[in-house]
Amino acid sequence: PGVLQRFKTGIGELALEFPGIPVYPVFISGVEKTMPRGRYLPVPFNIALNTMPPMYGRDYLQEKRSLGRKQFTAHLEDLFVRMGAEIN
């Protein structure tokens, strides 16, 4: 809880499949403190929702589709890592 895991490339696959549709990254923090593991009732705590500019799969279209998918996912993951560092 509260630790960012490695991203899977499914979002990159979808972004490249529909290159003109924006992907809006949204970073939600504080949820792990509001609903800790093993608790059935939420604990009063602030949850922050941070939105980032949209990303498009068309910016990652290349000859090798798997490379574009991985680059899109890596860029998205990097955004989330930086956002988490700014909040903490």
N, C-alpha and C positions, 0 to 999 in steps of 0.2 A: 504493500500500500504506500502510495506517495512516491514511488520510484518509477521513472519512465523506462519502459521496456523497449527493445529494438522494434522498429516498425517492420511490418510485413509489406511486401511489394504490391499487394492487391489494389491499394489506392492509386499507385502509379499505373497499373494496368488499366484501371477505369479511366484515369485522366488521359491516357494515350488513345483509348478506344473512343472517347468522346472529347477530342482536343479543343473544341470551341466552348465547352461548358466549364464555367469556373469552379474551382475547388476553394472553398472558404475555410482556411485553417482557424480553428477555435480552440483556445487553450483554457481548460477549466482547472482551477486550483482550489484546494481546501476541502474537496469532497471526502478525501480519506480521513480528515479530522471530524467531519460532520457525521459520518456514518462509519465508525470504526468496525473492524472485523469482529464478529461475534455479538454486536449490539443490535437490538431490534428497534430501538427508538433513536431518532437523530439527536445529536448533541448540538446545542446552539453554537454555531461558529459561522464566520463569514465565508462565502464561496465567491471567488472571483472568476469572471468570464472575460477573456481577452480575445478580441478578433484581430486577425491579420489581413493584409491585402490578399485578394484572390490570386490563385496560381492557375495557369492553363497548361494542359498537356501539350498544346501545339508548340510551346517553347522548348519541349524536350523531344520532339519528333526527330529521329535520326535514321540512318540506314539500318542499324540493329535495334529492333524494338526493345529487346531485353535491356540494353544499355540505357535507353531513354527512361524506361520504367524504373530502373535502379537509381538513376540520377534524380528523377522527380521525388522518389521516396526518400533518398538521402537528404535532399534539400529541405523537404518538409520536416524530417526528423531533426535536422540541424536548427531549423526555426524554433521547434518546440524545446530543444535543449537550451537554446539561448533565452527563450521566454521564461523557462523554469529557473534559470540562473538569475535573471533580473528580478524575479518575484521573491526568491529566497535570499 
